[in-house]
Amino acid sequence: MGQKAPVNKYIKKALCGVRTRVGRTLLALVLVIQTVGCTGQTVKNRYIFAEKLWSDQQYAAAVAEFEKVAVRDPQGQLGLQALFRAAMTQTLYLAQYPEAIQKFSRLAENSKNPEMAWESQLQIGEILYAKTEQYDQAIQHYNKLLQLRPQTPEAAEFIFRIGKAHFFRWEFSEAISSFEELMKKYPTHPLAEKALYEIGMSQFTRASQTAQSGETTPQFTFQQAIDTFNRFIKQYPSSSTSVLAKFGIASCLEEMDQLDAAYTQYEAIKSEYPAPEVIQVKLMRIKERKAQRSR
């Protein structure tokens, strides 16, 4: 026979109040089952309760219960699933982004399920990029994911988001480099079309920024943007974004003080541009500028 397991001190205390040997045996069995054998069932019941709270849209209470499951079963499948559910709920419904990132980071490091670990990494990126707009950290995170899985199906989207993050940080050279990398590596990916348009927008915005600072004449960069937008229109003539590229050309011409050409370009897209009132404002401004010059 194997060694007997040591009797818990709380069981010993309970046994003292029972006089008969049979009574003590039965009580000991009940207490052992309650303190040891039902732990898994308790965790499962708590998880079910958390899901019930979630279904009732009591999201904060559900997170609290999911967290309790994760504490009781930190390395088990149910505990890790509870941790993931808590993090997702904090992300989607409670806007508790730092807490969610902490949980997703634990899952990425500790989950034995590679898909859950990877999904946690994706959610961290989503929070940094889309939810909190921490673009510097988003750039670092997506670069790390590209190193972890360079052939992942999400690679093109990672590169695109890196480019957009650089754009939002007014790091236009880095943004253009990322978009060019995407087009080179994934020329048939749907995001390649967007990347080309974003190159034009990066060039236009950089030129506009330069013009506002008064440091140098941005004519060359505006012309680069025009060339890129024309390239887009030629390469993707049926794209719904083509009209935006045409608007970009008109905007460049306006900024370059080529008012007649800009007016003609705006007039040509007036019927197809998604915000015709914007075109009307542009046309009125050009008329006003030309009127002032003729005085």
N, C-alpha and C positions, 0 to 999 in steps of 0.2 A: 504493500500500500504506500502511496505517496504521502508526503508531509501534509499535515493539516494547515489550512490557512489560518493566520492569527485572527482572533476574534476582535472585532472593532470595540473600542472602549464604550461607545454608546450602546452597543448590544449587551455588553457586560452589565452596564448600569440597569438596563431594562430587565435583565434576567434576575436581578436581585429581588425584584418584586413578585416573582412567581415561585411558589413553593414546590409544586410537584415537578418531577423530572420530565414527564410527558409535556406538561405545560411549558416548561423552559425550552424543551426541544422545538415545539411548534412555534413559539414566539421567536426563537433564534432563526428558524427557517424563514419566517415572514420578514423579519428585519433584514436578513441578508439579501432576500429578493428585492426588497424595497431600496436598499442602499447600493446594491451592485447590479443585480440582474435587470432592473428596469431603467437603467440610465439611458440606454439607446432608445427605448420607447418614449422616455420623457423628452429627449431631444427631438424625436420625430413628431411628437404631439405639439411641441412648441413651434416647430417649423410649420405644421399645418395651421396652427393658430395665427402665425405671422402671415401666412398666405390669405387667411380669412380676413384679417385686418386690411390687408392690401386690397382685396376684392371689394371691401367696404369703403375704399378710398381713404382709410385712416393711415396715411403713408408714414407719418412720423412714428406712430405707435408700431407699425409693421417693421420699420427699420430697427427700432429698439428690440423687438423680439428676434429679428434676424441676427442682430448682433449677439444676443444671448446664446443663440444656437451656435454661432461661430466661436464663441468663447468656450462652450462646453465640448465642442467637437472641432478643434482648431485644424486638425490634419485630415479629418474624415471627409468623405464625399459630400455629406449633407451639410457639414459646417462650411465647407468652401462654397457650396451652392448658395447657402444663406448669405455668406459674405458678398457674393456676386450680386444677389438680389438686392441686398441693402445698398450697395454702391450704385446700381442702376437706378434704384428708386430715388436716392439722393440726387442723382444727376438729372433725371427726367422730371421729377415732381417737386423737389424741395430746394433746388439750386444750392445744395451744400457741396460745392465743388471741391474744396480742399479735403474734406472728409472722404469724398468719393475717390479722389486720387490716391489717398492713403490706402484705402481698401483695395483698389485695383492694383496698386503696386505690390501689396502683400500677395495677391492672387498671382500676379505675374512671376513672383519669386518662388512661391510655395506650391502652387497647384501642380499636381501630377498629371493633369489633363492638359496636353499642349495646346489644344484649341481654346480652352478656357483661359489659359495664360496669354495666348495671342489676342483673344478678344478683349482681355483686360488692357493690353497694350494699346489696342485700337481706341478703346474708350478714353484712355488717358490723352491720346492725341486729339480726340474729338473735344474734350474739355478744354485743353490748352488752346486749340485753334479756334473752335466755333463758339464755345460757351464763355470763356474768360478772356479771349483775345490776347493771350500771353504769347505773342508771336515769336519772341526770341527763344522761349522754352519749347514752343511747338517745332521750330526749326531743328533744334537739337534732338528732340524726341523722334521726329520722322527720319532724320539722318541715322539715328541709332537703329530704328526699325529696318531701314534699308540695308544696314550692315548685318543685322540678324537674319533677314530673309531677303536677299537681293532679287530672288526670282518670284517673290510673292505676287499674286494677281493685283494686289493693291499698290504696287510700286509706282505706277503712273500717277495715281491719285496722290501718293505721298510727295512725289516730285512737284506736282502741280501746287499742292498746298505749301510746300517750301517756297515756291516762287511767289505765290500770293502773299505769304507771310513777309517775305522780303519787300514786296511792293507796299504793303501796309506800313512797313517801317521806313519807307522812302529809300530803300536800298535798291535802286533801280537796276544797276549793273548786275547785282547778284540775282535779282528777279529775272532779268532777261536771260542770264546764263542758265537758270533752272528751267525756264520754258523752252529754251533751245535744246537742252539736254533731253527733255521729255519728247520733243518732236523727233530728235535723232534716234532715241531708243525705241520709241513706240509710235511710229509714223501713222499707223492705221488705227490707233486708239482714239475713241471719241474725244478725249481730252486734248489730243494734238491740235484739233481745230480751235479749241478755246485758248490753248497756249499761244498760237500764232496771233490771235486777237489781243491777248494780254501783252504780248511783246509790243504791239503798236500802242497800246494804252500806257505801257511803261515809258516808252519813248516820248509820247505826248506829254505825260505828267512831268517827266524829268525836264522837258523843254519849258513847260509852263512854270515850273519851280525856278528854273534858271532865269526866266524872263522877269519874274516877280522880284527876285533878289537883285537884279540889275548888274550882276557880275559880268556876264558875257552875253553875246548875241546868240540866241538859241535857234537861229534859222536852220542851221544844218540838222539839228536834232528833230525839229518839226518836219523837215523834209524826209528824214529817216522814217518817222511815223507814217507820213503819207505813203511812202514806198511800201511799208509793211501792210498798211490797210488795203492798198491796191493789190498787193500780193494775196491777201486774204480773199478779196472779192473774186479774183481770178481763180483761186484754188478751190473756193467753196461758194460758187455762184448761187446755189439753191439754199444756202444756210440762212436761217432766220436772223443770224448775227450780221449778215452782210449789210443790212441797213444801218446797223450801229457803226460798222466800219466806214460807211459813207458819211455818216454824221461826224466820225472822227476826222475824216479828210476835210470836211467843211470847217470844223473847229480849228484844225491846223492852219488852213488858209486864212481864217479870220484872225488868228493870233499872229500870222506872218504879215498882216495888214494887206492882204490881197482880197479886198472887200468885194469886188465884183465877182471874182471866181467863187468866193465863199457864199455870196448871195445866190448865185446860180446853183451851187451844190445843195444848199438848204432847200431851195425852191423845188428841186428835182425830187427830194425825198419827203416832201411835206405830206403827201397822201399815204405813205407807207410807214412813216416813223410812228412808233407806239405812243408817243406823247406829242401830238401835233401842236399843242399850246406852246411847247418849248421851241418849236420851229418858228412859230409866230413871233415869239419874243426875240429870237435871234435875228429874224428879218427886220424887225422894228429897230433893233439896236444898230444894225448895219446902216439902215436908212438915216438914222440920227447922226451917226458918225460921218456919213458922206455929206449930210446937210451942213454940219458944223464946218467941214473943210471948205465948202463952197462959199462960206460967208466972207 
